[in-house]
Amino acid sequence: IQMTQSPSSLSVSIGDRVTITCRASQRIGTFLNWYQTKPGKAPKLLIYSASNLQGGVPSRFSGSASGTEFTLTISNLQPEDFGTYYCQQSYKTSYSFGPGTKLEV
Amino acid sequence: QVQLVQSGAEVQKPGASVKVSCKASGYTFSDYYTHWIRQAPGQGLEWMGWIHPKTGVTNFAPNFQDSLTMTRDTSNSTVYMELSRLTSDDTAIYYCAREKIGETYYGIDVWGQGTTVTVSS
C-alpha cells in the first residue's frame, strides 16, 4: 500500500492553522496514525486510528478521515510543533509510512 | 515506566551483519508486537517488520525478506534485530517500537531511543 502526503514542506508561523493530507493507494479503513519527528529524537505518536488523540498530546492536534484521504490539523501552531510529520498505515499485515511533511518557519 | 531501551551504536563493514537489541520494561511484553523502523540520513521513516512476542512469528516488509532476522527472548523481554549483507544504504538510525496486540487498535505508541548503525569500509 502506497502512502502519499501533501505538501512535502510547509512554511508556517506561530498561531497558524495547518492542514496536512495523506492519501492511501487503497482503502485502509481507519488504520492510520500520525507521528511527529524532530532531529535526534524518536518519533512521537500524535493520532491513532485516524482521529484518536494519543494521551498527553495537546488538543490543538486533530485527525480526520474520508475514504482513502486522511487529514492532520494543527490549530494555533506553537513553537514546539516544528518538525516533520508522517502518516503511517497498518492495514492487515502491511505497514508503510508516508514520505513526510516538514513544517518550517 | 514504560520504555524500550536499545543497544549502542554500531559501525560495520559492507557485507557484514549487525545485531541490535531492544529491551522492554514497564509493561507486559507478551501483549505487544515489537516493530523495527529505520531512518536513513535525510530520509523518511521506513517500516522493516514486526515480531509476535508469544509465537515468534515475524512479518517483514518485502525489501527485507532476505536480509532481516528478528528473534526474542521472552525471559528477558528483549527483541533482537539482525540485518545481514550490509551496504552503505543500510546506514541509518534503527528504532524498535511496540504496538498492542488485539482487536482495538492503538497505533505504534512507544519507541526506543534509536541505535545508529553506520556501514563503512
Contacts between the chains, C-beta under 8 A, distances in Angstrom:
chain1	res1	chain2	res2	distance
A	30	B	105	7.8
A	31	B	105	6.4
A	33	B	107	4.1
A	33	B	108	6.7
A	35	B	45	7.4
A	37	B	39	7.8
A	37	B	45	7.3
A	42	B	95	6.0
A	42	B	97	8.0
A	42	B	111	3.9
A	42	B	112	6.7
A	42	B	113	6.1
A	42	B	114	5.7
A	43	B	37	7.7
A	43	B	45	6.6
A	43	B	95	7.2
A	43	B	97	7.9
A	43	B	111	5.8
A	44	B	111	7.8
A	45	B	107	5.3
A	45	B	108	6.5
A	45	B	109	5.0
A	47	B	107	8.0
A	48	B	105	6.8
A	48	B	106	5.5
A	48	B	107	3.2
A	48	B	109	7.2
A	49	B	105	5.2
A	49	B	106	7.6
A	49	B	107	6.9
A	54	B	107	7.2
A	54	B	109	6.6
A	84	B	44	8.0
A	86	B	44	6.6
A	86	B	45	5.4
A	88	B	45	7.4
A	88	B	47	7.4
A	88	B	107	7.9
A	88	B	108	7.2
A	90	B	99	7.5
A	90	B	105	7.6
A	90	B	107	7.7
A	90	B	108	7.8
A	93	B	59	5.0
A	95	B	35	7.4
A	95	B	47	4.3
A	95	B	50	7.7
A	95	B	61	7.3
A	96	B	47	5.9
A	96	B	61	7.7
A	97	B	37	7.8
A	97	B	44	6.1
A	97	B	45	4.4
A	97	B	46	6.8
A	97	B	47	6.1
A	98	B	44	7.7
A	99	B	44	5.3
A	100	B	44	4.6
A	100	B	45	7.5
